[in-house]
Amino acid sequence: MKKYNGSCHCGAVRFEADIDLSQGSLRCNCSFCLKIRCWAVMVKPEAFRLLAGEAEMNVYQFGAKNEHHYFCKHCGVRPYGIGNSPRYGVFYGVNVASLDGVGDEELANAPITYVDGRADNWISPPAETRYL
């Protein structure tokens, strides 16, 4: 477990989170994740701390509206979202690309689990993952 700092592109939104990247991350093929090229790591609520920018964010929801996708209203970057899954409970989906100061090697070594959100199958990967 390591404390990471993260932010949006313009720096208006800043956070810190306790994350173990070696435990894996997620790539999903649902319509939203695919369009934003989301690469997320799931974090328990107690491991996430918003440091600045609450008033600088807007939220996007779609479908069943189970997840809140927060994005900076200035630069448009989505640093995290908040979800509530029957399997995992409440979680923060931290955008790995919004973590500051993470080395190339550390990112390259982070395992990725692919999920088939397009088919609402959160257990199995889609047949094709190369484009994710």
ABEGO torsion letter per residue (X at the ends): XBBBBBBBAAGABBBBBBBBAAAEBBBBABAAAAAAGBBBBBBBAAABBBABGAAABBBBBBEAGABBBBBBAAAGBBABBBBBBAAAEBBBBBBAAABBGBBAAAAAABBBBBBBAAAGBAABBBABAAAX
